[in-house]
Amino acid sequence: MNIGAISEMTGLSSKSIRMYEEKGIITPPPRSESGYREYTPQHVQELNLVSRAKSAGFSLAECRELVDLAHNPQRQSRDVKLRAEVKLHEIEEKIHHLQEIEKQLKLWVSACPGDTNSHCPIIEELTKTS
């Protein structure tokens, strides 16, 4: 199948698909005699894996590792689980950090009168020396 068909099947743009191929994230598709890429059901699976893994926060390098694991008949589920656990821990840390930022912003917003005066507690907080 051509890139337009695989793009439609996966929901990925042709540009993204080509980039994943160039970066070695997916298996390079064979080329027809006229030089066009010919995608297979394996490519659909790889691209779906990459798309879903990226949505879950995995980097392109991590997606490549997952594609490699998907193709490895000797893989062990613990190898995949370990990668997911590491990603989960990273996401939990990011959520905690964002919650701290949210808390600080709420304090600033509640402290600022938001009126027409030039006095602004938010600016004072941002410009004070530690």
PyMOL CGO cylinders between C-alpha atoms (Angstrom):
from pymol import cmd
from pymol.cgo import CYLINDER

trace = [
    CYLINDER, 0.00, 0.00, 0.00, 1.14, 3.56, -0.60, 0.3, 1, 1, 1, 1, 1, 1,
    CYLINDER, 1.14, 3.56, -0.60, 1.88, 6.27, 1.94, 0.3, 1, 1, 1, 1, 1, 1,
    CYLINDER, 1.88, 6.27, 1.94, -1.54, 7.88, 1.51, 0.3, 1, 1, 1, 1, 1, 1,
    CYLINDER, -1.54, 7.88, 1.51, -3.30, 4.64, 2.40, 0.3, 1, 1, 1, 1, 1, 1,
    CYLINDER, -3.30, 4.64, 2.40, -1.11, 3.98, 5.41, 0.3, 1, 1, 1, 1, 1, 1,
    CYLINDER, -1.11, 3.98, 5.41, -1.51, 7.57, 6.52, 0.3, 1, 1, 1, 1, 1, 1,
    CYLINDER, -1.51, 7.57, 6.52, -5.27, 7.16, 6.44, 0.3, 1, 1, 1, 1, 1, 1,
    CYLINDER, -5.27, 7.16, 6.44, -5.11, 3.82, 8.31, 0.3, 1, 1, 1, 1, 1, 1,
    CYLINDER, -5.11, 3.82, 8.31, -2.87, 5.12, 11.11, 0.3, 1, 1, 1, 1, 1, 1,
    CYLINDER, -2.87, 5.12, 11.11, -4.00, 8.73, 11.36, 0.3, 1, 1, 1, 1, 1, 1,
    CYLINDER, -4.00, 8.73, 11.36, -0.40, 9.88, 10.92, 0.3, 1, 1, 1, 1, 1, 1,
    CYLINDER, -0.40, 9.88, 10.92, 0.70, 12.42, 8.35, 0.3, 1, 1, 1, 1, 1, 1,
    CYLINDER, 0.70, 12.42, 8.35, 2.85, 11.36, 5.42, 0.3, 1, 1, 1, 1, 1, 1,
    CYLINDER, 2.85, 11.36, 5.42, 5.55, 13.66, 6.76, 0.3, 1, 1, 1, 1, 1, 1,
    CYLINDER, 5.55, 13.66, 6.76, 5.55, 11.88, 10.15, 0.3, 1, 1, 1, 1, 1, 1,
    CYLINDER, 5.55, 11.88, 10.15, 5.69, 8.46, 8.51, 0.3, 1, 1, 1, 1, 1, 1,
    CYLINDER, 5.69, 8.46, 8.51, 8.67, 9.49, 6.37, 0.3, 1, 1, 1, 1, 1, 1,
    CYLINDER, 8.67, 9.49, 6.37, 10.40, 10.99, 9.41, 0.3, 1, 1, 1, 1, 1, 1,
    CYLINDER, 10.40, 10.99, 9.41, 9.92, 7.76, 11.41, 0.3, 1, 1, 1, 1, 1, 1,
    CYLINDER, 9.92, 7.76, 11.41, 11.46, 5.87, 8.53, 0.3, 1, 1, 1, 1, 1, 1,
    CYLINDER, 11.46, 5.87, 8.53, 14.39, 8.30, 8.17, 0.3, 1, 1, 1, 1, 1, 1,
    CYLINDER, 14.39, 8.30, 8.17, 15.14, 8.14, 11.91, 0.3, 1, 1, 1, 1, 1, 1,
    CYLINDER, 15.14, 8.14, 11.91, 15.03, 4.35, 11.88, 0.3, 1, 1, 1, 1, 1, 1,
    CYLINDER, 15.03, 4.35, 11.88, 12.00, 4.17, 14.17, 0.3, 1, 1, 1, 1, 1, 1,
    CYLINDER, 12.00, 4.17, 14.17, 10.14, 1.85, 11.80, 0.3, 1, 1, 1, 1, 1, 1,
    CYLINDER, 10.14, 1.85, 11.80, 11.36, -0.80, 9.40, 0.3, 1, 1, 1, 1, 1, 1,
    CYLINDER, 11.36, -0.80, 9.40, 12.21, 0.76, 6.03, 0.3, 1, 1, 1, 1, 1, 1,
    CYLINDER, 12.21, 0.76, 6.03, 9.54, -0.23, 3.52, 0.3, 1, 1, 1, 1, 1, 1,
    CYLINDER, 9.54, -0.23, 3.52, 10.65, -1.90, 0.31, 0.3, 1, 1, 1, 1, 1, 1,
    CYLINDER, 10.65, -1.90, 0.31, 10.52, 0.19, -2.84, 0.3, 1, 1, 1, 1, 1, 1,
    CYLINDER, 10.52, 0.19, -2.84, 8.71, -0.60, -6.05, 0.3, 1, 1, 1, 1, 1, 1,
    CYLINDER, 8.71, -0.60, -6.05, 10.56, -0.65, -9.35, 0.3, 1, 1, 1, 1, 1, 1,
    CYLINDER, 10.56, -0.65, -9.35, 9.48, 2.96, -9.84, 0.3, 1, 1, 1, 1, 1, 1,
    CYLINDER, 9.48, 2.96, -9.84, 10.93, 3.91, -6.44, 0.3, 1, 1, 1, 1, 1, 1,
    CYLINDER, 10.93, 3.91, -6.44, 7.71, 4.27, -4.43, 0.3, 1, 1, 1, 1, 1, 1,
    CYLINDER, 7.71, 4.27, -4.43, 7.56, 2.99, -0.87, 0.3, 1, 1, 1, 1, 1, 1,
    CYLINDER, 7.56, 2.99, -0.87, 5.38, -0.10, -0.50, 0.3, 1, 1, 1, 1, 1, 1,
    CYLINDER, 5.38, -0.10, -0.50, 4.00, -0.41, 3.01, 0.3, 1, 1, 1, 1, 1, 1,
    CYLINDER, 4.00, -0.41, 3.01, 2.84, -3.68, 4.55, 0.3, 1, 1, 1, 1, 1, 1,
    CYLINDER, 2.84, -3.68, 4.55, 0.57, -4.62, 7.47, 0.3, 1, 1, 1, 1, 1, 1,
    CYLINDER, 0.57, -4.62, 7.47, 3.75, -4.80, 9.58, 0.3, 1, 1, 1, 1, 1, 1,
    CYLINDER, 3.75, -4.80, 9.58, 4.27, -1.08, 8.96, 0.3, 1, 1, 1, 1, 1, 1,
    CYLINDER, 4.27, -1.08, 8.96, 0.71, -0.38, 10.08, 0.3, 1, 1, 1, 1, 1, 1,
    CYLINDER, 0.71, -0.38, 10.08, 1.44, -2.22, 13.33, 0.3, 1, 1, 1, 1, 1, 1,
    CYLINDER, 1.44, -2.22, 13.33, 4.74, -0.40, 13.84, 0.3, 1, 1, 1, 1, 1, 1,
    CYLINDER, 4.74, -0.40, 13.84, 3.20, 2.99, 13.16, 0.3, 1, 1, 1, 1, 1, 1,
    CYLINDER, 3.20, 2.99, 13.16, 0.27, 2.30, 15.48, 0.3, 1, 1, 1, 1, 1, 1,
    CYLINDER, 0.27, 2.30, 15.48, 2.74, 1.26, 18.18, 0.3, 1, 1, 1, 1, 1, 1,
    CYLINDER, 2.74, 1.26, 18.18, 4.77, 4.45, 17.70, 0.3, 1, 1, 1, 1, 1, 1,
    CYLINDER, 4.77, 4.45, 17.70, 1.69, 6.66, 17.65, 0.3, 1, 1, 1, 1, 1, 1,
    CYLINDER, 1.69, 6.66, 17.65, 0.23, 5.16, 20.82, 0.3, 1, 1, 1, 1, 1, 1,
    CYLINDER, 0.23, 5.16, 20.82, 3.58, 5.06, 22.61, 0.3, 1, 1, 1, 1, 1, 1,
    CYLINDER, 3.58, 5.06, 22.61, 4.22, 8.73, 21.79, 0.3, 1, 1, 1, 1, 1, 1,
    CYLINDER, 4.22, 8.73, 21.79, 0.74, 9.57, 23.12, 0.3, 1, 1, 1, 1, 1, 1,
    CYLINDER, 0.74, 9.57, 23.12, 1.71, 7.81, 26.35, 0.3, 1, 1, 1, 1, 1, 1,
    CYLINDER, 1.71, 7.81, 26.35, 4.82, 9.98, 26.67, 0.3, 1, 1, 1, 1, 1, 1,
    CYLINDER, 4.82, 9.98, 26.67, 7.51, 7.78, 25.17, 0.3, 1, 1, 1, 1, 1, 1,
    CYLINDER, 7.51, 7.78, 25.17, 10.30, 9.51, 23.24, 0.3, 1, 1, 1, 1, 1, 1,
    CYLINDER, 10.30, 9.51, 23.24, 11.18, 8.53, 19.68, 0.3, 1, 1, 1, 1, 1, 1,
    CYLINDER, 11.18, 8.53, 19.68, 14.22, 6.62, 20.94, 0.3, 1, 1, 1, 1, 1, 1,
    CYLINDER, 14.22, 6.62, 20.94, 12.00, 4.74, 23.38, 0.3, 1, 1, 1, 1, 1, 1,
    CYLINDER, 12.00, 4.74, 23.38, 9.52, 4.06, 20.58, 0.3, 1, 1, 1, 1, 1, 1,
    CYLINDER, 9.52, 4.06, 20.58, 12.35, 2.56, 18.53, 0.3, 1, 1, 1, 1, 1, 1,
    CYLINDER, 12.35, 2.56, 18.53, 13.17, 0.26, 21.46, 0.3, 1, 1, 1, 1, 1, 1,
    CYLINDER, 13.17, 0.26, 21.46, 9.53, -0.80, 21.69, 0.3, 1, 1, 1, 1, 1, 1,
    CYLINDER, 9.53, -0.80, 21.69, 9.39, -1.51, 17.95, 0.3, 1, 1, 1, 1, 1, 1,
    CYLINDER, 9.39, -1.51, 17.95, 12.55, -3.61, 18.32, 0.3, 1, 1, 1, 1, 1, 1,
    CYLINDER, 12.55, -3.61, 18.32, 10.99, -5.49, 21.23, 0.3, 1, 1, 1, 1, 1, 1,
    CYLINDER, 10.99, -5.49, 21.23, 7.80, -6.05, 19.24, 0.3, 1, 1, 1, 1, 1, 1,
    CYLINDER, 7.80, -6.05, 19.24, 9.86, -7.75, 16.53, 0.3, 1, 1, 1, 1, 1, 1,
    CYLINDER, 9.86, -7.75, 16.53, 11.96, -9.79, 18.92, 0.3, 1, 1, 1, 1, 1, 1,
    CYLINDER, 11.96, -9.79, 18.92, 10.50, -13.29, 19.35, 0.3, 1, 1, 1, 1, 1, 1,
    CYLINDER, 10.50, -13.29, 19.35, 12.86, -13.73, 22.34, 0.3, 1, 1, 1, 1, 1, 1,
    CYLINDER, 12.86, -13.73, 22.34, 11.51, -10.67, 24.17, 0.3, 1, 1, 1, 1, 1, 1,
    CYLINDER, 11.51, -10.67, 24.17, 10.29, -11.05, 27.71, 0.3, 1, 1, 1, 1, 1, 1,
    CYLINDER, 10.29, -11.05, 27.71, 7.30, -9.15, 28.96, 0.3, 1, 1, 1, 1, 1, 1,
    CYLINDER, 7.30, -9.15, 28.96, 9.35, -7.91, 31.90, 0.3, 1, 1, 1, 1, 1, 1,
    CYLINDER, 9.35, -7.91, 31.90, 11.53, -5.94, 29.45, 0.3, 1, 1, 1, 1, 1, 1,
    CYLINDER, 11.53, -5.94, 29.45, 8.47, -4.15, 28.13, 0.3, 1, 1, 1, 1, 1, 1,
    CYLINDER, 8.47, -4.15, 28.13, 6.99, -3.71, 31.61, 0.3, 1, 1, 1, 1, 1, 1,
    CYLINDER, 6.99, -3.71, 31.61, 10.24, -2.18, 32.89, 0.3, 1, 1, 1, 1, 1, 1,
    CYLINDER, 10.24, -2.18, 32.89, 10.13, 0.47, 30.18, 0.3, 1, 1, 1, 1, 1, 1,
    CYLINDER, 10.13, 0.47, 30.18, 6.51, 1.24, 30.99, 0.3, 1, 1, 1, 1, 1, 1,
    CYLINDER, 6.51, 1.24, 30.99, 7.30, 1.46, 34.72, 0.3, 1, 1, 1, 1, 1, 1,
    CYLINDER, 7.30, 1.46, 34.72, 10.16, 3.88, 34.07, 0.3, 1, 1, 1, 1, 1, 1,
    CYLINDER, 10.16, 3.88, 34.07, 7.87, 6.02, 31.90, 0.3, 1, 1, 1, 1, 1, 1,
    CYLINDER, 7.87, 6.02, 31.90, 5.14, 5.90, 34.54, 0.3, 1, 1, 1, 1, 1, 1,
    CYLINDER, 5.14, 5.90, 34.54, 7.60, 7.13, 37.17, 0.3, 1, 1, 1, 1, 1, 1,
    CYLINDER, 7.60, 7.13, 37.17, 8.71, 9.99, 34.89, 0.3, 1, 1, 1, 1, 1, 1,
    CYLINDER, 8.71, 9.99, 34.89, 5.08, 10.98, 34.28, 0.3, 1, 1, 1, 1, 1, 1,
    CYLINDER, 5.08, 10.98, 34.28, 4.29, 10.86, 38.00, 0.3, 1, 1, 1, 1, 1, 1,
    CYLINDER, 4.29, 10.86, 38.00, 7.25, 13.17, 38.68, 0.3, 1, 1, 1, 1, 1, 1,
    CYLINDER, 7.25, 13.17, 38.68, 6.06, 15.59, 35.98, 0.3, 1, 1, 1, 1, 1, 1,
    CYLINDER, 6.06, 15.59, 35.98, 2.54, 15.57, 37.43, 0.3, 1, 1, 1, 1, 1, 1,
    CYLINDER, 2.54, 15.57, 37.43, 3.92, 16.32, 40.90, 0.3, 1, 1, 1, 1, 1, 1,
    CYLINDER, 3.92, 16.32, 40.90, 6.00, 19.18, 39.50, 0.3, 1, 1, 1, 1, 1, 1,
    CYLINDER, 6.00, 19.18, 39.50, 2.98, 20.59, 37.65, 0.3, 1, 1, 1, 1, 1, 1,
    CYLINDER, 2.98, 20.59, 37.65, 0.88, 20.36, 40.82, 0.3, 1, 1, 1, 1, 1, 1,
    CYLINDER, 0.88, 20.36, 40.82, 3.51, 22.41, 42.65, 0.3, 1, 1, 1, 1, 1, 1,
    CYLINDER, 3.51, 22.41, 42.65, 3.42, 25.01, 39.87, 0.3, 1, 1, 1, 1, 1, 1,
    CYLINDER, 3.42, 25.01, 39.87, -0.39, 25.04, 40.04, 0.3, 1, 1, 1, 1, 1, 1,
    CYLINDER, -0.39, 25.04, 40.04, -0.28, 25.59, 43.79, 0.3, 1, 1, 1, 1, 1, 1,
    CYLINDER, -0.28, 25.59, 43.79, 2.11, 28.53, 43.41, 0.3, 1, 1, 1, 1, 1, 1,
    CYLINDER, 2.11, 28.53, 43.41, 0.07, 30.11, 40.63, 0.3, 1, 1, 1, 1, 1, 1,
    CYLINDER, 0.07, 30.11, 40.63, -3.12, 29.82, 42.69, 0.3, 1, 1, 1, 1, 1, 1,
    CYLINDER, -3.12, 29.82, 42.69, -1.39, 31.61, 45.58, 0.3, 1, 1, 1, 1, 1, 1,
    CYLINDER, -1.39, 31.61, 45.58, -0.24, 34.40, 43.29, 0.3, 1, 1, 1, 1, 1, 1,
    CYLINDER, -0.24, 34.40, 43.29, -3.64, 34.78, 41.65, 0.3, 1, 1, 1, 1, 1, 1,
    CYLINDER, -3.64, 34.78, 41.65, -5.42, 34.92, 45.02, 0.3, 1, 1, 1, 1, 1, 1,
    CYLINDER, -5.42, 34.92, 45.02, -2.92, 37.50, 46.34, 0.3, 1, 1, 1, 1, 1, 1,
    CYLINDER, -2.92, 37.50, 46.34, -3.31, 39.88, 43.40, 0.3, 1, 1, 1, 1, 1, 1,
    CYLINDER, -3.31, 39.88, 43.40, -6.26, 42.28, 43.50, 0.3, 1, 1, 1, 1, 1, 1,
    CYLINDER, -6.26, 42.28, 43.50, -6.33, 42.52, 39.71, 0.3, 1, 1, 1, 1, 1, 1,
    CYLINDER, -6.33, 42.52, 39.71, -7.42, 46.15, 39.85, 0.3, 1, 1, 1, 1, 1, 1,
    CYLINDER, -7.42, 46.15, 39.85, -6.24, 49.32, 38.10, 0.3, 1, 1, 1, 1, 1, 1,
    CYLINDER, -6.24, 49.32, 38.10, -3.44, 50.07, 40.60, 0.3, 1, 1, 1, 1, 1, 1,
    CYLINDER, -3.44, 50.07, 40.60, 0.17, 49.46, 39.61, 0.3, 1, 1, 1, 1, 1, 1,
    CYLINDER, 0.17, 49.46, 39.61, 0.92, 47.47, 42.77, 0.3, 1, 1, 1, 1, 1, 1,
    CYLINDER, 0.92, 47.47, 42.77, 1.03, 43.78, 41.85, 0.3, 1, 1, 1, 1, 1, 1,
    CYLINDER, 1.03, 43.78, 41.85, 1.99, 41.05, 44.33, 0.3, 1, 1, 1, 1, 1, 1,
    CYLINDER, 1.99, 41.05, 44.33, 2.73, 38.67, 41.46, 0.3, 1, 1, 1, 1, 1, 1,
    CYLINDER, 2.73, 38.67, 41.46, 5.42, 40.99, 40.03, 0.3, 1, 1, 1, 1, 1, 1,
    CYLINDER, 5.42, 40.99, 40.03, 6.81, 41.50, 43.54, 0.3, 1, 1, 1, 1, 1, 1,
    CYLINDER, 6.81, 41.50, 43.54, 7.10, 37.73, 44.02, 0.3, 1, 1, 1, 1, 1, 1,
    CYLINDER, 7.10, 37.73, 44.02, 8.70, 37.19, 40.64, 0.3, 1, 1, 1, 1, 1, 1,
    CYLINDER, 8.70, 37.19, 40.64, 11.27, 39.96, 41.07, 0.3, 1, 1, 1, 1, 1, 1,
    CYLINDER, 11.27, 39.96, 41.07, 12.29, 39.49, 44.71, 0.3, 1, 1, 1, 1, 1, 1,
    CYLINDER, 12.29, 39.49, 44.71, 15.70, 38.12, 45.52, 0.3, 1, 1, 1, 1, 1, 1,
    CYLINDER, 15.70, 38.12, 45.52, 15.71, 34.76, 47.24, 0.3, 1, 1, 1, 1, 1, 1,
]
cmd.load_cgo(trace, "trace")
